[in-house]
Amino acid sequence: MKPTRPRPIGLLGATLALLRKDLLIEWRTRARLNAIVFFAMATLLMFSFALGPDTRLLEKNAGGYFWLAVLFASVLSLGESFRVESENNCMDGVRLAPADPRAIYLSKALGNTLLLVALGTLLLPVMVALYGVRVATGFVDLGTVLLLGSLALSAPGTVYAAISSNARARDVLLPLLLFPLVIPALLSAAKATTLVLQGDPMNQLGSWLGLLLGFNLIYWGVGFMLFPRIIED
Amino acid sequence: MNKLVKWGLPIVGLAVLGIGWYLGLAWAPPDREMGDVQRIMYVHVPLQWMAMLAMFLNFVMAVAHLLKSKPGWKLDSLAESAAEVGLVLGALGMVTGAIWGRPTWGVYWSWDPRLTSEAIMLVTYTGYLVLRRFVEDPDKRATWSAVVAILGAINLPIVWFSVRWWRSLHQVQSSPKTVDPQMVLPLRVSAIGLLLLTLVWLASRYRIALAERRAEVALPEALPGSGAPSVHDTPKVA
């Protein structure tokens, strides 16, 4: 029997293979999702303690608190997404694979997005219970905001997590780099969520979603182009 | 650096800036609405222009560093210098803006799009400079900070156009097109003076950055007992 050469693997194939690997690791421990869900829930609780039990205030600002909780949790999650690769020099192994290095970016960023969407989905019922909010314009809108917002946090977040996971003082560095950059995304996601929760009489939801979409296009594009330079040695 | 440039340029820059400020403070008429308070424009506006210029230089150097073919530290050193100089100029611009805002708007700070985007810009470049301090390997530091600089530079056009996109508290940029002809001359002269001083500052900061790179790259070979061949054996200092 003739030895067969491994088939060359395309960008999409490599991305899906890496994403599958990351999700499998996550599924076997479920440590990351558990940790960030409870962290985000604790953050939501903290907002209500810090502000006093004013239900109307909490309900009014629910969109902002929700996205702040997701943002804080995302920093933990993003940092963790590269920590699995730094153990036993796994990153070198992944890099040596005959695949496009941009696939690493896509798989990590998509994995982080999926985790944030899962987090948001689990967080919403808690918010409904704690803050007394209701979903005014429907769950399709809410899902769109959640997806676009998670994509927007993950695109620059993955680039910065890759950098800061190799630097000194990585736990300080990631939020320091990420927070100012994602302000436009945070702002539009929070506004859009508030509109979804409280109704949208002026039809503004579309423009906030457009801003989020534009943010995503820019940062996914730039991240996709620049990521190979970060992980090269 | 040429002696004439080293001593001449700062002196000329200071002189031009002095003339510009003299014209602004004594020669130009006070503003009809704001009175003498408006005269801070001759300080505030050139500061912000130079800050934007330095940040843009940082962006160009970051792109050039990622695209360059031959090794060297010049582009990275210039990028570092530009970010640092731009950050100081931008911070001074923000402080002068706040000093002007208190008598004019009644508050030092308002959450206006221009002010907010400027604040985001300053924090972004602070992060950039912090990152530079936290990465020891000069090669990695140069590449990573270039990536961070490019991601951060996306905010620059937002800062610049914010006053046009969102017509709010901050007025449209003061430029020779929007201010009274009598205010144009002091504004131009002050800006040229500050530009010269910024160039002097950039040049000397660049020389320090380059010297730091040289020292870093030379260090592993200078240590006794490190006989093992390393990547640093090929002289990279351009």
Contacts between the chains, C-beta under 8 A, distances in Angstrom:
chain1	res1	chain2	res2	distance
A	156	B	151	6.0
A	159	B	147	6.6
A	159	B	151	6.7
A	160	B	148	7.5
A	163	B	131	7.1
A	163	B	144	4.8
A	163	B	147	7.1
A	163	B	148	7.0
A	164	B	131	7.9
A	166	B	135	7.8
A	166	B	140	7.3
A	167	B	131	6.8
A	167	B	134	4.5
A	167	B	135	5.0
A	167	B	144	7.7
A	168	B	134	4.6
A	168	B	135	7.4
A	168	B	136	7.4
A	169	B	134	5.2
A	172	B	130	8.0
A	173	B	127	7.8
A	173	B	130	6.8
A	173	B	131	6.2
A	173	B	134	5.8
A	176	B	126	7.7
A	176	B	127	4.6
A	176	B	130	5.9
A	177	B	127	4.5
A	177	B	128	7.9
A	177	B	131	6.5
A	177	B	148	6.3
A	179	B	123	7.7
A	180	B	120	4.9
A	180	B	123	4.1
A	180	B	124	4.6
A	180	B	127	6.5
A	180	B	152	8.0
A	181	B	124	6.4
A	181	B	151	6.3
A	181	B	152	6.8
A	181	B	155	7.8
A	183	B	120	5.5
A	184	B	158	7.8
A	218	B	154	6.1
A	219	B	151	7.3
A	219	B	154	7.8
A	222	B	150	6.5
A	222	B	151	6.2
A	222	B	154	7.3
A	223	B	151	7.9
A	226	B	66	7.4
A	226	B	147	4.8
A	226	B	150	6.5
A	226	B	151	7.7
A	229	B	66	5.9
A	229	B	143	5.4
A	229	B	146	7.8
A	229	B	147	6.2
A	230	B	143	6.9
A	230	B	144	6.2
A	230	B	147	5.8
A	232	B	143	7.6
